[in-house]
């Protein structure tokens, strides 16, 4: 006697459809409920065509031999091509040449004219020599010459020794530091 098999109802796409519905539900459930925040950048009230913004910025400059010479990091960067300047926030600049090490940190920065001058401002802390710190509100740094200047009040610290004054001239290449006027200090032998 021959048995006739009843065809079974099979929906080959049913399992796939359920899986896709489950994945869509998970995506909907995990999707942010509020718009994602953009980095806070001070646009100075104007945005122009060609202006660019970035966050978590890392800029590297290499020597002709391919060694890292300068490293600059910033939380945000905003570039204005028509003024040829880049505004930075939460900036750190490091120079790696042996005997010419430098570390500068500041709240804001401006890079002008193709990187020929970096102006750092707001809680500037710099390390020029081992154990020597510079504290001020603004510095101008020229990466090509290695010269750092400041028109503002400064404080130099090395161990327990300190010196304060107004104005600064320093050379990263020669490790020479000069406080320009109104100098006071304390030296502990």
N, C-alpha and C positions, 0 to 999 in steps of 0.2 A: 504494500500500500504506500502510496507516495504522499508524503507530507508537503503541504504547501506552506511555505514560510510567509508569515505576514511581514511586510516591509516595516522596519522600525523607522520612526520619525527621528531623523538626525539633522541637526542644524550645525554644520561645521563652524559657522561663524558665531554661534551663541556664546561659547567660552571666550572667544576673542572679544566679542562685544561686551561681555561682563567685565573682563579685564580692563578694557579701555574706559568703561564707565567708572570703575574703581579708581583708575589712575587720574581721570578728570576730576573726580571728587577730591582726591588727595591734593591735586594742584590747586583747586578752588579753596580748599580749607587752609592751605599753607601760604596762599598769595597774600602779600601785604595789604592791609586794610586802608592804609594811608599812603599818599604819594611818597616815593622815595626822596629823601632830602638831597639836594645838590650841595656841593661844597659852598661854604660861605665865602664869597669873594666880594671885596669892596669895589663895585663897578664905578664909583665916583659919579653915580647918577647918569652915566651915558655908556651905551654900547654902540660900537661902530662895526660895519662890515669888515671882516677879516680878523677881528679880535678873537683870541683863543684862550680857553681856560682848561686847567688840568688839576688833578689832585694826586697826592702821594708821588711827588716829582723827584727823580734822581737824575742829576746831571754829572757827567764825568768828562774830564779833560785828560788826555794822555800826552806823554812826551813823545818825541820823534822815535825813540827806541821802543815805544809801545807800553811803557810803564805808566801806571796811574799817577797823575800829578795832582789833580784837584778833584774833589768830590763835593758836590753841593746837593743838599736835600731840602725839600720844602713840603709842607702839608698841602698848600695850594699855590698855583701860579696863574697869573693872568697877563697875557701878552698883548700889547698895543702896537701893532706894526707901524702905524702912522707916526708914533712918537719914538719908535725903536727902543722900547723899554719893557721890562717884565717885572711885575709886582709879585712878591712872594710872601707867604706867611709861615711862621714857625720854621725858620731857616737855620741850617747848619752848613758851614763851609769848612772843609779840611784840606790841607796841603800836605803831601806825603814825601817831598824831596828830603833825603837824608840831610840832617843839619839845618833844615829850613821848615820843620814841622810847624803847623799852625792849625788851630781849631777855633772857630768863631761860631757863636750861637746868638740868635736874636728873635724877637717876636715878628718883625717885618723886614723885608729887604726889597731893594730895587736894583735890577741889573740894567745898566745903560750901555748904549752904543756897542752892540755886538760883544758884550761881556768885558769891555775894557775897564769898567769900574763897577764895583758892587757897593751899595750903600746899605748898611744894616742899622736898624733902629729899634728901640724898645727893649730894655733889659739885655743889653749886649754883654756877653761874657766871652772873653778870649783867652786862649792859652798860647803863649808865644815861645817860651822856653820851658824846659822841665821845671815844674813847681812855680811858674810865674803866671799869675792871672791878671787880666785887665777887665775892669768893670766900668761901664759907661752907658750912655743912652744912645750914642750914634758913632759909627765908624765908617770910613771910606776905605775900601781895599781895592788896590789895583793888582790883579793876578799876574800881569806881565812883569811889573817891576818889583812886586813883593812889598810895596810900601803901604802902610796903614796910617791914616791920619784921623784925627777927631778934633772938632772945635769945642767940644763939650767938656764939662768936668769929668775927670777920670780918677780911678783908684787902681794902683798896682799893688799886688800882694805876692810875697814870696815867703812861705813859712810864716814866722811871726813878724817879719818886716813888712811895712806898708808905706806907700807914698800916695799923696793926693795932689791934685792940681787941676789946671784948666788947659786943655789942648794936649794933643799927643801926636808924636811922629815916631813911627817904628819901622824897622826894616826886617822882614822875615829872613832875607838872605844873610844879613850880618848879625842878626839877633840883637841889634841895637835898639834901645827904647829911650825916648826922651819925653819927659813931661815939660810942656813949654813955659808955663808961668804960674804964679801963686802956689808954689810947691811947698808942701809940708810932709813930714814923714817921721817914721820911727825905725831905727835899726837896732836889732838885738844881736850882740856878738855871741 
